[in-house]
């Protein structure tokens, strides 16, 4: 059994739109109130040096439930409980410094463009989403949705969120997935800004059709910056500002849809054609040193590629091998094994000392000359 999640667009009527807005606000309230209480309990346990006073998910939840206000009973009780459950997970991550975004849980802001909540009592009734109805509410309606392909399986915890005035839901279904046929083939993927190389060729992750969209995004960003302040006053609620922001958000969605489609098709192709796949375990956060490099890395979606390839390999019983982030796939010669160090290293601009190009690999030990990306793919294959 695996979890397969579908993202759908919700179209609530005015009544349910008010319900969704209230639940988004309530989730934020529960998180912030729970975090404040958790911080107080944690500090008290440190001051008194008593481990029994340390906060837990159940202590914080029971305290908030016991001190409920009357208005809270008009909203789903599961919203509070799931918020505290997520807060507990965030605190556990705080004590694991190996986490990518390691840090103490933060308070949620009502100014954030994305607000949401979770529920594990939602149902799919005749192709519509039905939320759990509190006892004190009379008018309640199923929510129309679009974008779902299959609505079969057991529905788990549903995430609903509001972003830029539109409502979305992530519907995770627990289903059985048949394993892909074994091919006894192996491959390696070398990720680069703008393209991915593997044994069968190259996949362009930034096609030309995106260039026009990025130019429009750049134009709308500049236009929006000029409209943000008029005569020394903030004008973010003007009609022109709202229209320009809507156009900018539309183009961002188009770019995301195009790139997600490329990644989904490529990863599906990999798990269908190969049994073992090697990729690099890149430290993307550490690679974003400059503004230009950060933009290219973000657009190339390294993290998203690894995420979806990981769960598809789990689905179809394929083996995913992660090369250590310090493995010299670019600097190592795939023919003789010589590793370049110091001034011999190949950088983003090639090698300045020997005047080599960015996409050129020349081994100074055996004289092997190869394309840099093809050499990296062969080095990754050597790990199988």
TAVENMO-V124521 format. One record per helix or strand of 3 or more residues. SS is the DSSP state (H for helix, E for strand). FROM is the first residue (numbers start at 0). TO is the last residue. If there is no record, write none. Layout:
SS;FROM;TO / SS;FROM;TO
This chain:
E;1;10 / H;13;47 / H;50;52 / H;56;65 / H;69;73 / H;76;93 / E;113;118 / E;122;124 / E;127;129 / E;142;145 / E;157;162 / E;165;174 / E;185;191 / E;194;197 / E;200;203 / H;207;227 / H;238;272 / E;275;279 / H;283;286 / H;290;299 / H;301;314 / E;318;322 / H;341;343 / E;359;361 / E;368;370 / H;371;380
